[in-house]
């Protein structure tokens, strides 16, 4: 399978590393797209040693930076003739952060990392994906989007560049949820845009998964303790890595595009439940549905237009 090439962002730890190991075990050429090369080299070597697959490449990528994305894409095109699978696994969530942090392009950091960056990277490598006989793109979404079952919950479209950083308190968990919902909305639109090129684009809903030590150590002290408690009840990372692999390689999902898939590998649908306390409870318990907010054409176009605008006319902080 060395002629099959997969790019995995954030492949140096957590689910990303587990997924890189899974694909390597299956004989794929794996490109680990990671922000910190020095910290990632040991993970690269561990995967090579564990799988006996020498075709594990490591390239620098800061998915929150337009410049880094373009540089990564140029290097990737120079090194490889095509791309079969692109997995947007990297994400930013700094538990306990109380300040608005902007990327070097002037975009709220979690939105730049979790939504706009994946949008730009996919567009940059479309020409490589077109050369594959079975090109697939996968976005890592989370159960956090289920907060949008709350009717009043919306994405703060007016505050994604810190416009109200001096007036609204920064809530890192809410912003993370907004970016993952935006990623799902973008998934639906991108799937339509790339249908003619025979490139499938799907999202996967990730439940509570054991966090790596590297990820936990990035949390502030109070959140670090809570993460360790959660880890005791969470599924191993390898289960999600297997799901990534199945969605991106199986015949079952070969012709599936523009869908949200849960960790049980079932295609999810927008919620059909009506209003009422009993209906709300059933809706929250049903892991086969997602909030109708994600199915709203206006919301989909809003995210798409914003991503197009930001990547076409980046605002530099320098």
N, C-alpha and C positions, 0 to 999 in steps of 0.2 A: 504493500500500500504506500510505498515511499512517494509514488507519484501523486498521492492525494495529500493536499496541503490544507492545514487548518491554522487559523490565527486565533489565539485566545488572549484577550486583554486581562490584565491582572492575574497572570498565570503563575505567580511566584508564591502564592499562599492560598489557603482556604479552598473553596470549590474550584477556583481557577486552576490551582496546582493539581487537585485531584482529577480534574477534567483533562489536563495536559498529560497526566500519567495514564489515564484511560486510553486516550487517543494514541499515545506512544506505544502502549501495550498492544494495540491493534495494528501497529505498523505504519501509522501516519507520519508524515513530516509535520512536526509541530513548531509553530512560531510563537514563542512566548513574548507578548508585547507588554513590557513592564516599564514603570516610571524610573525606578532605581536599579540600575544595572548591577552595581556592586552587591546589593543585598540579594539580587535575583540569581547571581551566578551559582551560588551554592544550591539553590532550588533546581536550577538547570542540570547541574551535575548529579544531584540526587535522582532526578527522573531518568537520566541516561543510565546510571548505575542500576537502578531498580528494574528498568525495562529492557536493558541491553539494546536500546534503539539509539544509534548515534545521530539520528536526524532530528535533533532538538535544537532549534535556533533561538537566540535571544536578541531581541531588538528593542531599542529604547523608544518608549512612547508615554508621553504625558497626555492622557485623553482629554484633559481640561484645556489644553493649549492648541490653538489652531496651527501655530507654527510647527509644533512637535508632530501633530497629525500629518501635516503635509510633508515633513521631512521623513517620517516613518513610511508613508505611502511611496515616496520616491525610492527609498532604499528597498522596500519590498518588491517594487516593480523591477528594479535592477537585478535582484537576486532570484526571483521566481517567475516562471512563465505564465502562471495562472493562480487562482485561489478557489478552493472548493467550499470551504466553510469558514465563516467569520462569526465568532462568538463574543458578544459584548458582555463580558463578565465583570469588568472593573467597575467599582462604584465608590462614591465618597459619602461617608456618614460619620461625622465626628460627634459622638454622644457628649452632651454637656456643653457644646460650643454655644456661646451666647452672643457672638458678634457676627455681623454680616461680613463674609469673606468673599472677595471678588477674584476671578481668574485674571490672568494677564491681559485678557481680551475684554475685561470689564463686565463679566457676567457672574452672577451669584455662583459660588464654587460648586455646590452640589448640582445645580442645573447645568453648568458647563460640563461637568464630569459625567453625569448620569443621563443626559438627554442630548444636548447640542453636540458634544464630542462624538458619540456614536453616530449621530446623523451625518456629520461631516466625514468621518472615517469611511462609512459605507459608500458615500458618494465618491470619495477619492479612489476607491478600489473597485468600483462597478465594472470597469473595463477588464479587470482580472477575473472577477466572478463570471463575467459573460463567457469566458473561455472554458469554464467547467461544464461538464455534461450534466452535473447535478448540483448546482450552487445553492447553498442555504445560509441564511443569516439568522442568528438567534439572539434575542434580547433578554437579559436576565431581569425579570420583574420580581415583585415580592408580594406577600400577603398584605403588606402595608396599604396597598391600594384599596383594600376592603373597607377602609375608613370612609371611602367615598359612597358607601351605602347611606351615610348620613346625608339627607337631602340638601342641607345648607353648605356642605363641604365643596369647595371649589379650589382650583389652582389660582395662586396669586399672580396672574399674568402681568399685573401692573407693577410688580415688585421684583422682577427677575434680574434686574441689574442694580438692585439696592436703592431703588428710587425712594423708598420710605424707610431707609435704615435708621433714620433719626426719629421716626415717629411710631414705628411698629416694632414690638419686641421680636427678636429672632428666635424661632423655635425650630431647632435642627431636625427633629423627628417629623414635623409637619412639612418642612421643605423637602426632606427626603421623600416623603409620600407624594408630594406634588410632582417631583421629578420623575418618579417611577410611573405615576399615572400619565405624565406627559410622554414618557417613553412608550407606554402602551398605545396611546393615541397615535404617536408617530409610526408605530409598527403597522397599524392598519393602513395608513396612507402610503407608507413606503412599499408595502406589499402590492398595492394597486399600481404604484408608479413603476415597479420593476417586473410586473407580470410579463410584459412583452419580451423582456430579456431572459425569461425563464429562470428568474432568481426568486426563490421562496424566502419570505421574511415572517418569522413567528416570534412570539414572546413566551417565556415560561414563568409560571408563578412559583416562587421559591418559598417554602414554609420555614419554620425555625430550624436552622442547621447549626451544628457545632461550629463555633468560631475558632479560627486558628489563634495561637498565642500571639502572633504578630499583630493580628487585628485587635485582639483584646488589649494589648499593651498600648495601642493608640488611643484608647478611651481614657477619659478622665477618671480619677480614682473611684468615685461613687458608682459610675456606670460600669467600671471594670468589675466590681464585685457582683453587680446585677447580671452581667454577661456570663460570669462563671457559674452562677446559679442556673441561668437559662441553659447553659451548655449541658448540664446534667440531665436535662429532659429533651434534648434536641437530637435529631437524626444525624448520623455520620455524613460527612461531606461526600463520601464515595457514592452514596445513593443518588445524590443530585448530579454527580458527574456521569453516572450511568444514564440518567434521564437526558442530560445534554447530548450524550452520544447517540441515544436512541432517536431523539427528535431530529438530529442532524445527519443520520446515516440510514435509518431504516426505510424499508419499502412502505411501511404504514404511513409515514409522513412525507413521502416523496412528492406528492401532488397537493400537499396541504400548505396554504399560505394565508397570511393575514389573520392568524388565530392566536388566542391565548390558551396555553396548555398547562394543566396543573401538574403537580408532582406525581400524580397517579397516571400520567400520560393520557389524560382525557381532554378533549377539546372542550373549552368552556364557552358558555353562551351568556349574553346579557341577561340580567335578572328579569324574570317574568312575574315576580311576586307583586301583589297589590299592597296598598297601605293597611296599617293595622299592626298592633303589638305582636300578635301571633304570627302574622306574615313576616314581620321584621325579624323575628327570632329564627323562623325557618330559613329566611334569606341568608342570615349570618352563618347558619350551620351548613348551608348547602355549598360545598366546595366546587360545584360544577358551574356556578354562575359568578359573574363579575358585575360591578355597579353599572347601571345604565349610563352614567356620566361618560363612560369610555366609548359609548356607542353613539354619542351625539355628534353629528356631522359638523356642527359649528365649533365644538371643542377640538375636533380633529384638525380642521382647517386652521384654527387659531395657532395650535402648536406647530403645524407644518410651516405656516407663513412666518412665524417667529423664528424658527430654525433657519429658514431660507434667508430671512433678513439679517440675522445676526452673523451668519457665516459669509454672507456676501459683503456686508459692511461692518466688519468688526470694529469695536470701539477700544482703542488701546489706552491703557492706563499709564503707559510710559511717557 
